[in-house]
C-alpha cells in the first residue's frame, strides 16, 4: 500500500466550482470533469453535490459508460462524453441516456445520425477537430 491518502471535502469542491463560476461570469458555462470516478474522488457524489448545491452547467466524462453511471444515479445535467464512442451500440446509449458525445470521425457521425433517425430524436454532439 502507498503511504498516501486524499481527504475529499465535497463542500470545498462546491465552493471552488462557485468561485470559478463567479469569476467567469453568468454568461459562461463551466464543466466539472468527473471522468475516472472524479479522479478517484467519487464521480456520483461529486456530480450530485455540484448539481444540487452549485447548479453545475456540465459534467465531463471520458466514456459513455461513465455517463450512464451518472444518469442511473440521478444526475440530470448535461453530460459530455469526452472520448466519444466507438461502437454503434454506444451511439444508442448516448441517445437513450441523453449524453452528448464528442465526434471526431465521420463514421461516428453516421452512427449517431442513424441512431437519432431510428429513435426519431434530435441529438446534440460536440465536434472535435485536430488542427
KENU-651206 format. One record per residue: x, y, z of N, C-alpha, C in turn; residue number from 1; residue in one letter. Coordinates in nm, 2 decimals, padded with zeros to 4 digits, always signed. Layout:
residues N
      n_x      n_y      n_z     ca_x     ca_y     ca_z      c_x      c_y      c_z   num   residu
        X        Y        Z        X        Y        Z        X        Y        Z   NUM        A
...
END
This chain:
residues 131
      n_x      n_y      n_z     ca_x     ca_y     ca_z      c_x      c_y      c_z   num   residu
   +00.08   -00.12   +00.00   +00.00   +00.00   +00.00   +00.09   +00.12   +00.00     1        X
   +00.03   +00.23   -00.06   +00.10   +00.36   -00.06   +00.07   +00.43   +00.07     2        X
   +00.17   +00.50   +00.12   +00.15   +00.57   +00.24   +00.09   +00.71   +00.21     3        X
   -00.01   +00.72   +00.13   -00.08   +00.85   +00.10   -00.23   +00.83   +00.10     4        X
   -00.30   +00.94   +00.11   -00.44   +00.94   +00.11   -00.49   +01.08   +00.07     5        X
   -00.62   +01.08   +00.03   -00.68   +01.21   -00.01   -00.80   +01.22   +00.07     6        X
   -00.82   +01.34   +00.13   -00.94   +01.37   +00.20   -01.03   +01.46   +00.11     7        X
   -01.14   +01.41   +00.08   -01.23   +01.49   -00.01   -01.34   +01.56   +00.07     8        X
   -01.34   +01.69   +00.05   -01.45   +01.77   +00.12   -01.54   +01.82   +00.01     9        X
   -01.66   +01.76   -00.01   -01.75   +01.79   -00.11   -01.79   +01.94   -00.10    10        X
   -01.80   +01.99   +00.02   -01.84   +02.13   +00.04   -01.73   +02.22   -00.02    11        X
   -01.61   +02.18   -00.02   -01.50   +02.27   -00.08   -01.50   +02.25   -00.23    12        X
   -01.53   +02.14   -00.28   -01.54   +02.12   -00.43   -01.65   +02.21   -00.48    13        X
   -01.76   +02.21   -00.41   -01.87   +02.30   -00.44   -01.83   +02.45   -00.44    14        X
   -01.77   +02.49   -00.33   -01.72   +02.62   -00.31   -01.62   +02.66   -00.42    15        X
   -01.53   +02.57   -00.46   -01.44   +02.60   -00.57   -01.51   +02.62   -00.70    16        X
   -01.61   +02.54   -00.73   -01.68   +02.55   -00.85   -01.75   +02.68   -00.85    17        X
   -01.82   +02.72   -00.74   -01.89   +02.85   -00.74   -01.79   +02.97   -00.76    18        X
   -01.67   +02.96   -00.70   -01.57   +03.07   -00.72   -01.54   +03.08   -00.87    19        X
   -01.51   +02.97   -00.93   -01.48   +02.97   -01.08   -01.60   +03.02   -01.16    20        X
   -01.72   +02.98   -01.13   -01.84   +03.03   -01.20   -01.85   +03.18   -01.18    21        X
   -01.83   +03.23   -01.06   -01.84   +03.37   -01.04   -01.74   +03.45   -01.11    22        X
   -01.62   +03.39   -01.12   -01.51   +03.46   -01.19   -01.53   +03.47   -01.34    23        X
   -01.58   +03.36   -01.40   -01.60   +03.37   -01.55   -01.73   +03.44   -01.59    24        X
   -01.82   +03.45   -01.49   -01.95   +03.53   -01.52   -02.06   +03.44   -01.56    25        X
   -02.18   +03.49   -01.54   -02.30   +03.41   -01.56   -02.33   +03.37   -01.71    26        X
   -02.27   +03.44   -01.80   -02.29   +03.40   -01.94   -02.20   +03.29   -01.99    27        X
   -02.11   +03.23   -01.91   -02.02   +03.13   -01.94   -02.05   +03.00   -01.87    28        X
   -02.06   +02.89   -01.95   -02.09   +02.76   -01.88   -01.96   +02.70   -01.84    29        X
   -01.96   +02.63   -01.73   -01.84   +02.57   -01.67   -01.87   +02.42   -01.66    30        X
   -01.77   +02.34   -01.70   -01.78   +02.19   -01.70   -01.70   +02.14   -01.58    31        X
   -01.76   +02.06   -01.50   -01.69   +01.98   -01.39   -01.65   +01.85   -01.45    32        X
   -01.53   +01.82   -01.47   -01.48   +01.70   -01.53   -01.47   +01.60   -01.41    33        X
   -01.55   +01.49   -01.43   -01.56   +01.39   -01.33   -01.53   +01.25   -01.39    34        X
   -01.45   +01.25   -01.49   -01.40   +01.12   -01.55   -01.32   +01.05   -01.45    35        X
   -01.30   +00.92   -01.48   -01.22   +00.83   -01.40   -01.26   +00.84   -01.25    36        X
   -01.40   +00.83   -01.23   -01.46   +00.83   -01.10   -01.42   +00.96   -01.03    37        X
   -01.42   +01.07   -01.10   -01.38   +01.20   -01.05   -01.24   +01.19   -00.99    38        X
   -01.15   +01.13   -01.08   -01.01   +01.11   -01.04   -01.00   +01.04   -00.91    39        X
   -01.09   +00.95   -00.89   -01.08   +00.86   -00.77   -01.15   +00.92   -00.65    40        X
   -01.22   +01.03   -00.67   -01.29   +01.10   -00.56   -01.44   +01.07   -00.55    41        X
   -01.49   +00.99   -00.64   -01.63   +00.95   -00.64   -01.72   +01.04   -00.73    42        X
   -01.73   +01.00   -00.86   -01.80   +01.08   -00.96   -01.94   +01.10   -00.92    43        X
   -02.01   +01.00   -00.87   -02.15   +01.02   -00.84   -02.17   +01.12   -00.73    44        X
   -02.09   +01.11   -00.62   -02.10   +01.20   -00.51   -02.06   +01.34   -00.55    45        X
   -01.96   +01.36   -00.63   -01.91   +01.49   -00.67   -02.01   +01.55   -00.76    46        X
   -02.06   +01.48   -00.86   -02.16   +01.53   -00.96   -02.29   +01.57   -00.89    47        X
   -02.34   +01.48   -00.80   -02.46   +01.51   -00.73   -02.45   +01.64   -00.64    48        X
   -02.34   +01.65   -00.57   -02.32   +01.77   -00.49   -02.31   +01.90   -00.58    49        X
   -02.24   +01.89   -00.69   -02.22   +02.01   -00.77   -02.36   +02.04   -00.84    50        X
   -02.43   +01.94   -00.87   -02.56   +01.97   -00.94   -02.66   +02.03   -00.84    51        X
   -02.67   +01.97   -00.72   -02.77   +02.02   -00.62   -02.73   +02.15   -00.56    52        X
   -02.60   +02.17   -00.53   -02.56   +02.29   -00.45   -02.50   +02.40   -00.53    53        X
   -02.45   +02.37   -00.65   -02.39   +02.48   -00.73   -02.46   +02.49   -00.87    54        X
   -02.56   +02.40   -00.90   -02.62   +02.40   -01.03   -02.52   +02.40   -01.14    55        X
   -02.43   +02.30   -01.14   -02.33   +02.29   -01.24   -02.39   +02.28   -01.38    56        X
   -02.32   +02.34   -01.47   -02.37   +02.35   -01.61   -02.35   +02.22   -01.69    57        X
   -02.23   +02.16   -01.67   -02.19   +02.04   -01.75   -02.11   +01.95   -01.66    58        X
   -02.11   +01.82   -01.70   -02.02   +01.72   -01.64   -01.95   +01.66   -01.75    59        X
   -01.82   +01.64   -01.74   -01.74   +01.58   -01.84   -01.69   +01.44   -01.79    60        X
   -01.72   +01.34   -01.88   -01.67   +01.20   -01.85   -01.59   +01.16   -01.97    61        X
   -01.51   +01.05   -01.95   -01.43   +01.00   -02.06   -01.51   +00.91   -02.15    62        X
   -01.59   +00.83   -02.09   -01.66   +00.72   -02.15   -01.81   +00.73   -02.14    63        X
   -01.88   +00.67   -02.24   -02.02   +00.66   -02.24   -02.07   +00.59   -02.11    64        X
   -02.00   +00.48   -02.08   -02.04   +00.41   -01.96   -02.03   +00.49   -01.83    65        X
   -01.94   +00.59   -01.82   -01.93   +00.67   -01.71   -02.05   +00.77   -01.70    66        X
   -02.10   +00.81   -01.82   -02.22   +00.90   -01.83   -02.34   +00.82   -01.79    67        X
   -02.35   +00.69   -01.82   -02.46   +00.61   -01.79   -02.47   +00.59   -01.63    68        X
   -02.35   +00.58   -01.57   -02.35   +00.56   -01.43   -02.41   +00.69   -01.36    69        X
   -02.37   +00.81   -01.41   -02.42   +00.93   -01.36   -02.57   +00.94   -01.38    70        X
   -02.62   +00.91   -01.49   -02.76   +00.91   -01.52   -02.84   +00.82   -01.43    71        X
   -02.79   +00.70   -01.42   -02.86   +00.60   -01.33   -02.86   +00.64   -01.18    72        X
   -02.76   +00.72   -01.15   -02.75   +00.77   -01.01   -02.84   +00.89   -00.99    73        X
   -02.90   +00.95   -01.10   -02.99   +01.06   -01.08   -02.94   +01.19   -01.13    74        X
   -02.82   +01.20   -01.18   -02.77   +01.32   -01.24   -02.85   +01.36   -01.36    75        X
   -02.90   +01.49   -01.36   -02.99   +01.53   -01.47   -02.93   +01.63   -01.56    76        X
   -02.81   +01.69   -01.52   -02.75   +01.79   -01.60   -02.69   +01.74   -01.73    77        X
   -02.63   +01.83   -01.81   -02.57   +01.80   -01.93   -02.44   +01.72   -01.91    78        X
   -02.42   +01.61   -01.99   -02.30   +01.53   -01.97   -02.23   +01.52   -02.11    79        X
   -02.11   +01.56   -02.12   -02.03   +01.54   -02.24   -01.93   +01.42   -02.22    80        X
   -01.94   +01.33   -02.32   -01.85   +01.22   -02.33   -01.73   +01.26   -02.41    81        X
   -01.62   +01.29   -02.34   -01.50   +01.35   -02.40   -01.44   +01.25   -02.50    82        X
   -01.45   +01.12   -02.47   -01.38   +01.02   -02.56   -01.47   +00.98   -02.67    83        X
   -01.59   +01.03   -02.68   -01.68   +00.99   -02.79   -01.73   +00.85   -02.76    84        X
   -01.75   +00.77   -02.87   -01.79   +00.63   -02.86   -01.73   +00.56   -02.97    85        X
   -01.72   +00.43   -02.96   -01.65   +00.35   -03.07   -01.74   +00.24   -03.13    86        X
   -01.86   +00.23   -03.09   -01.95   +00.13   -03.14   -02.09   +00.19   -03.16    87        X
   -02.16   +00.13   -03.26   -02.30   +00.18   -03.29   -02.38   +00.17   -03.16    88        X
   -02.37   +00.06   -03.09   -02.45   +00.04   -02.97   -02.43   +00.15   -02.87    89        X
   -02.31   +00.21   -02.86   -02.29   +00.32   -02.77   -02.35   +00.44   -02.82    90        X
   -02.37   +00.46   -02.95   -02.44   +00.57   -03.00   -02.59   +00.57   -02.95    91        X
   -02.64   +00.45   -02.95   -02.78   +00.43   -02.89   -02.78   +00.47   -02.74    92        X
   -02.68   +00.43   -02.67   -02.67   +00.47   -02.53   -02.67   +00.62   -02.51    93        X
   -02.59   +00.69   -02.60   -02.59   +00.83   -02.60   -02.72   +00.89   -02.61    94        X
   -02.80   +00.84   -02.71   -02.94   +00.89   -02.73   -03.03   +00.85   -02.61    95        X
   -03.02   +00.73   -02.57   -03.11   +00.68   -02.47   -03.09   +00.75   -02.33    96        X
   -02.96   +00.78   -02.30   -02.93   +00.84   -02.17   -02.90   +00.99   -02.18    97        X
   -02.94   +01.05   -02.30   -02.92   +01.20   -02.32   -02.78   +01.24   -02.28    98        X
   -02.68   +01.18   -02.35   -02.54   +01.21   -02.33   -02.49   +01.28   -02.46    99        X
   -02.41   +01.38   -02.45   -02.35   +01.45   -02.56   -02.22   +01.39   -02.60   100        X
   -02.21   +01.32   -02.71   -02.08   +01.26   -02.74   -01.99   +01.35   -02.82   101        X
   -01.86   +01.33   -02.80   -01.76   +01.41   -02.88   -01.75   +01.33   -03.01   102        X
   -01.76   +01.40   -03.13   -01.75   +01.33   -03.26   -01.61   +01.38   -03.32   103        X
   -01.53   +01.28   -03.36   -01.40   +01.32   -03.42   -01.37   +01.23   -03.54   104        X
   -01.47   +01.15   -03.59   -01.46   +01.08   -03.71   -01.60   +01.08   -03.78   105        X
   -01.60   +01.07   -03.91   -01.73   +01.07   -03.99   -01.81   +00.95   -03.96   106        X
   -01.75   +00.83   -03.94   -01.83   +00.71   -03.91   -01.90   +00.73   -03.78   107        X
   -01.85   +00.80   -03.68   -01.92   +00.83   -03.56   -02.04   +00.91   -03.58   108        X
   -02.03   +01.01   -03.67   -02.14   +01.10   -03.70   -02.25   +01.02   -03.77   109        X
   -02.21   +00.93   -03.86   -02.30   +00.85   -03.94   -02.38   +00.76   -03.84   110        X
   -02.31   +00.69   -03.75   -02.37   +00.60   -03.65   -02.47   +00.68   -03.56   111        X
   -02.43   +00.80   -03.52   -02.52   +00.88   -03.43   -02.64   +00.93   -03.51   112        X
   -02.62   +00.96   -03.64   -02.73   +01.01   -03.72   -02.83   +00.89   -03.74   113        X
   -02.78   +00.77   -03.77   -02.87   +00.66   -03.79   -02.95   +00.63   -03.66   114        X
   -02.88   +00.64   -03.55   -02.95   +00.61   -03.42   -03.05   +00.72   -03.39   115        X
   -03.02   +00.84   -03.42   -03.12   +00.95   -03.39   -03.24   +00.94   -03.48   116        X
   -03.22   +00.91   -03.61   -03.33   +00.89   -03.70   -03.42   +00.77   -03.66   117        X
   -03.36   +00.66   -03.62   -03.43   +00.54   -03.59   -03.51   +00.57   -03.45   118        X
   -03.46   +00.66   -03.37   -03.53   +00.69   -03.24   -03.62   +00.81   -03.26   119        X
   -03.62   +00.87   -03.38   -03.69   +00.99   -03.40   -03.66   +01.10   -03.30   120        X
   -03.53   +01.12   -03.27   -03.49   +01.22   -03.18   -03.38   +01.31   -03.23   121        X
   -03.38   +01.43   -03.19   -03.27   +01.52   -03.22   -03.16   +01.49   -03.11   122        X
   -03.03   +01.49   -03.16   -02.92   +01.46   -03.07   -02.82   +01.57   -03.08   123        X
   -02.77   +01.61   -02.97   -02.66   +01.71   -02.96   -02.53   +01.63   -02.96   124        X
   -02.43   +01.70   -03.02   -02.29   +01.64   -03.02   -02.19   +01.75   -03.02   125        X
   -02.07   +01.72   -02.98   -01.96   +01.81   -02.98   -01.86   +01.77   -03.08   126        X
   -01.82   +01.86   -03.17   -01.72   +01.82   -03.28   -01.58   +01.86   -03.23   127        X
   -01.49   +01.76   -03.24   -01.35   +01.78   -03.21   -01.28   +01.78   -03.34   128        X
   -01.20   +01.89   -03.36   -01.12   +01.90   -03.48   -00.97   +01.91   -03.44   129        X
   -00.89   +01.83   -03.50   -00.75   +01.84   -03.49   -00.69   +01.94   -03.59   130        X
   -00.62   +02.03   -03.55   -00.57   +02.14   -03.64   -00.42   +02.14   -03.64   131        X
END
